[in-house]
Amino acid sequence: MKKLTIFIILALFAITTFAQDEFTLVKEGDTAPDFSITLEDGSVKKLSDMKGKVVWINFFATWCPPCRKELPHLEKEVYLKLKQNDNFEVLVIGREHDWATVNKFKTDNNYTLPFYPDADREIFSKYAKQNIPRNFIIDKDGKIAVASIGFKEDDFNKIIEKVHELLK
């Protein structure tokens, strides 16, 4: 019975690991897929235009409990501390959300983070198939330095350390 339990645990771990890899389309070291975001004023922001900067891309949804737990940390521990750094940018992208939804969420939660919609998953689908929150740290050369899924405070703190390392 003990061997069966161990086997089942190992099998579930292997399936979970495979499933996460299956749903991730890019990995650390890859060139970050380029994308454009149309801003509320109609102007366009492209990831490729941010080359030379460290870019933190966060994919979230308003209904996602781990996302809601992570965003205050992103606001306080990252954005508010680094927003004055000309070599750093944060893009918080609402998967399957429009401008009205992300703006209401931002206002309701008193965030100053820059939120953007991805109503049709056009951006998200370049990076992954499923699972949020997701964070991608893009280095100054446009390569993915960090690719993470989910939210754990210890892992989040390691991402922050990596960002500071990349900004040196």
HELIX and SHEET records of a PDB file:
HELIX    1   1 LYS A    2  PHE A   23  1                                  22    
HELIX    2   2 LEU A   47  MET A   50  5                                   4    
HELIX    3   3 PRO A   65  HIS A   73  1                                   9    
HELIX    4   4 LEU A   74  TYR A   79  3                                   6    
HELIX    5   5 LEU A   80  LEU A   82  1                                   3    
HELIX    6   6 TRP A   99  ASP A  108  1                                  10    
HELIX    7   7 PHE A  124  TYR A  127  1                                   4    
HELIX    8   8 GLU A  153  LEU A  167  1                                  15    
SHEET    1   A 2 SER A  36  THR A  38  0                                        
SHEET    2   A 2 VAL A  44  LYS A  46 -1                                        
SHEET    1   B 5 PHE A 115  ASP A 118  0                                        
SHEET    2   B 5 PHE A  88  ARG A  95  1                                        
SHEET    3   B 5 VAL A  54  PHE A  60  1                                        
SHEET    4   B 5 ARG A 134  ILE A 138 -1                                        
SHEET    5   B 5 ILE A 144  ILE A 149 -1                                        
END                                                                             
